[in-house]
Amino acid sequence: MESYSDFFQTGMLVAEVILPDGSGHTHIEEGDVLVKVNGELLTQFTRLDAILDSSVGQTVKLLVQRGGEDIEVELEVGDLHAITPSRYVSVGGASFHNLSYQQARYYAVSLQSPGVYCCEATGSFRFDGSEFGWLIQTIDNKPTPDLDTFIEVMKAIPDRSRVVVTYKHLRDMHTLNTSILFIDRHWSKSMKLAVRNDETGTWDFSDLGKPIQPVDPVPRKANFVKMEAAQHPAAVDIIRSLVRIGATMPMRIDGFPKSRKVGFGLVIDAEKGLVVVSRAIVPYDMCDISVTIADSIIVDGKILFLHPLQNYAIIQYDPSLVQAPVKSAKLAERPIKQGEDTIFVGLNANHRPVVAKTTVTDITTVAIPASASTPRYRGLNLDAITVDSSLSGQCGSGVLVAEDGTVQALWLTYLGERSGHSNKDVEYHLGFATPALLPVLNEIKSGKKPNLRILNMETQTVQMAQARIMGVTDEWMERVEREDPERHQLFMVRKVDAGNVGGLAEGDIILTLNDKLITRVSDLDIMYSNDVLEALVVRKNEEVRLQVATVPTSELETDRVVAFCGAILHRPHHAVRQQISKVHSDVYITARMRGSPAYMYGLAPTNFIMAVNGKPTLDLESFVRETNKIEDNTYMRLTLMTFDSVKWVCTCKANKHWFPTIDMVKDPSVREGWRSKNLDDDKKKNGADFPPMEDAGMEDADGCASGGE
């Protein structure tokens, strides 16, 4: 008997997408009109769903019309739950599962061995383009048609291996992409299987085994490219001193916006494998570094030194693994001067060497602009060199070389502010004179680790007209003109770091340090080796003598990181102290993971956590102690302070199953330089041994996910 509502059914059901290799693939075509199911006239999805749900594992008879012709077919009804992923694997910082029916139907992709689906393309498996939607076809030349096969293939790959991976994207199944990936099983040690538990409503984790130890590297041979038509052969030979540096950061700390960076460094000691590179490429020591020599030999590198102000790092590789004519660059001991001719040798966006004869147009004291919303490392108190060549703006790495091959300056990338208009990070390309490298380099060559001390301040230059108005006497101005005829300038303290007590103050004009007249950035080098400096400054139109304490740079680098509820916490790094007037707490939120409690409850980067449930937590140790008392899936009350000194209170619910507390401490005794501990692992089995908090999963203060290059 027909119901009243049947009289108002004016449409029919039509086949829109036929799943390739599905049960209806050879029986039904797109555009077929469904008339009956098991002899029942049918025009509603709800009734069709009910019949199919009650016929799983059985066959149903369909009557369809195709071009006005009735066609009867019998189809086996499959189990939708069987082709809906109920488990996934996390390895190398990424996550994988079998392709779901929903995705396969939407993109008309077969479920028969389509390749394992990468649902979170991060860590080792970060591909250019989309953050998800990739189907991995092969790894290390072994097919990965499904999750089980993928697991067995990944188990057999040693840590730190470089393997060939082929993959397609669901939106472009016509194109087979090929990449070489660096497999990380040291930061993300575990390969974990997550299985949906329909009784508890959560997912249970199990460990699929420990990583295979890395294979010992072997020496390789290679030769550098030659530029036979170059007009300055001695200068162009510097190519044998330029090597490609790649840095992969497993976690976003210190406000750095990228998870991968690539640039070039200069070999300054081929026998010891020492390379100098920009800190815009190697920002901190929680990273993996690769050194590519002659575009052929890839070896690992390690950080020896990070300069706190002048935007360079010194790294080291094992020279015994390199059988190539690498040359130690000869560094100039005399500073290059404005107006001098020089030869620019740079590496362009295609990593190809380019050469041009040029002239030094200016050498000026600069401070790279601060990024107000995302404090991060920047070059300070430095003399920047510019040249008269369009190549200088196209190349982020290179050198300025004399005709005899002596390197007069490094050409470096400086990370600057984030543009408010485009929300992109600004980079500056400037020269850095090599004489400033020599004291640090000589100390490293002798086997020592430099422990520089610095004045915790940012300066700017003051011209003589301004200095006179601010109280500098004519006698001092005459002395400046007499002792430095090229630079008629002094330095004014623009900003002092937070926590500065006594000593220099903002607005002070520095005349001398330890009785040495200060007119150039290089004159400030006196601070590196002195615990206390005697300063003569002009303050409020009066000359004042001060005893100014310097700060050891060993205290400025981050040495402990805590991941809590998806928020990345550490002591406020140097850039924060440079930009803020008061440090409210040593528990600083530098980033957070999308989808985490930190994201849901508004624990935004650049905030300080001051208390947990009313108990003060002004350092990481007290914070870990108080949060360890909090049970899973319970609420806590957090007291925070914004970067602009506005106090507020947040109620946050812990989720230790998905976002456990992980404590990472710098430890030189381990190869990575850091050791991590899951503080919740002994309480409840959860899904992390190292937070996969980079690339697609990480967000900074502007709500931007980190990317790679």
C-alpha positions, 0 to 999 in steps of 0.5 A: 500500500502506498503512503500519502508521502509517496504521491509527492516523490517527483525524482528518481535516484541516479548513479553519479560515481561508480567506484573503480573495481567495486562490486558495481564497476562492471554492472552499473554505469554513470547515469543509470536510473534506479527503479527497484531494489529487490522488486521494491519501487524505490525513490528515497535514499533512506529506504535504500540505506535501510535495505543495504544495511540489512543486506551486508554480505548478501546480494541484492537485485537492482532494476535500473534504466539505461537509455530507456532500457530496463536492466536487471543486475545482482550486486554483492553488498559490501561492509562499509565499516570494513573499508572505513579506516579503524587504525593508523600508523605514526612514523617519522613525524607523519601519519598513514592509514588505508584509503577510506571509501569516502575519499575513494568515492569522492575522487573516483579512485579504486580501493584495490591497492591504491597506495597507503594514504598519508593523512598528515604529511609532516616530518620526514614525509612533508611534500611540497604542496598539500598537507594531506591527500597523498597516496604513497606508491613506493618507498625505497623501491618497494610497493606500499599498496596498503597499510600492512605492507607499508608497516613492513617496509618502514620497519626495514628502513634504518634511521637517517636513511635517504630513500626514494619515494613515489607518490600521487595526490588524490586531485592528480592521479595522473602524475607520479611524483618522485622525491628523496626523503630523509627518514627520521627515527631519532626525534620520532623514535617510535612507530606507533599503531593506533586502533579504534576501540569501539567500546571505550570510544578512543584509540589504543596505541601499540609500539611496532618496534624500535628503529634500526640503527643508522648505517655507517657512512662511507667515503664518496668521491666527487668533483666540483663544477668548473666555470671555464669562461669566467674572467677571474679564475682565482676568484671563481675557484671559491666554488670549491669552498661553497657547500649546500647546507640543509637544516630540518627542525623537528620542532618549532622553538625560539619563534622560528617560522620554518621547519626546513631551510636550505642555503649555502655555507663557506668552508673555512677549514677543509681539514677539520670540516668547518663551515660558516653559515647564516643563522637564517638557515641554521637557527638553533641546535635542535635540528638535523643538518646535512652538508652537500659537497660538490652537489654529490656527497651528502654528509651529516653536520653538527653545530659547534657555535651560534653567534648571539648577535651577528647572524652566523653559525659554525658547523662541522662535518666529517672530512674523512667521508669526503674525497673531493678537492674542497678548499679552505677559504682564505679570509681577509684580515683587512676590512673591505671599504666603501667604494672598493671593487670586488667580485660577487659570487653567489648561489641563485634560487636554482642553487647555481653559481653566478658571478659579477664584478661589482663595487661596494656601495655602502657599509652601514651599521644596521639592526634587522627589524624586530618581528613584533608578533613573533619574536625570533632571532635577528642580527643586531649591532652589525655592519652590513655591506651592500653592492652595486649588483642586481644579483645581490638581491637574488642570492641569499648565499655567497661571498665577496671575493678579491681577484686573488681569491681572498674572501672579503665578506660573506653574503648572508640571509638575515631573517627580518620582520613578518609583513603585516600586509602579506603575513610573510616573513621578510628576508634581507641579503647583506654582506658581513666582513670576514675580519669579524669572524677571525677571533671566533674561528681561531678559538674554534680551530684551537679546539675551544668552544667560544663562550662570548659575553655580550652587553644586553642592549641594542644600539643605533648610530647617532650622527654628530648633529644629533649627538651635539643636541643630546649633550656630547661636547665639542671635544668629543666630537673633534676626537671622533673626527680625528680618530675615525675620519671615515665614520663620524658617528657614535652609538646610542642605546636603543633598547636594553634587554628585560631584566637589566638592572643598573648599567646602561639605559635607553637613550645613553650615548656611548663614548668609550668602553674601557677607555676605547672610543666606540665609533664602529661595531667592531669596537664593541667586540671588547665586550666578548672577553670582559665580565665588566666594562667601564663605560663613559656615556652621555645621559641627560646631557651629562657624562656618566661613568658606569660599571657595566656587567656583560652577560654570558651567551651560554645563558641565551640559548634554549636548553629545555623545552616542555610540550604540554597539552599541545603548547610548546613551552620554554624559557623566554629566548633572547629575542623575547627579552630584547623586545619586552620590558619585563619577563613575567615568567620563565614559562613562555608559549612559543607555539601550539599544535592545531587541534590541541587543548592549547589551541581550543582554550586559547593558550596563544604563543607569546603568552606567559604562564604564571600559575597553575590552579593558583600555585605560582609556576614561574619556571619550567620545573615548578610548572612540570611539578604542578601539572603532573598533579593534574589527572587526564580529562580534568580541568585546570585553571591557568593564570597567564600574562600576554606579551602586552602585560595583560593578565588573564585566566584560562580554564583548560582541560587536559588530554594526556592520551593525545597530547602528553607532557614531554620534557626535552633537555639538551644533552651533549652525550646523545647524538641529537644533542637532546633527550626527551621523556614522556612524563605521562607514559607511565600513567597511561599509554598514549600516542607520542614519544616526541611531539610531531609539532611542526609543519602542518600541525604547528601554529605561531602567534599569527596563526600561521602553520610552519612550512619548509623550503 
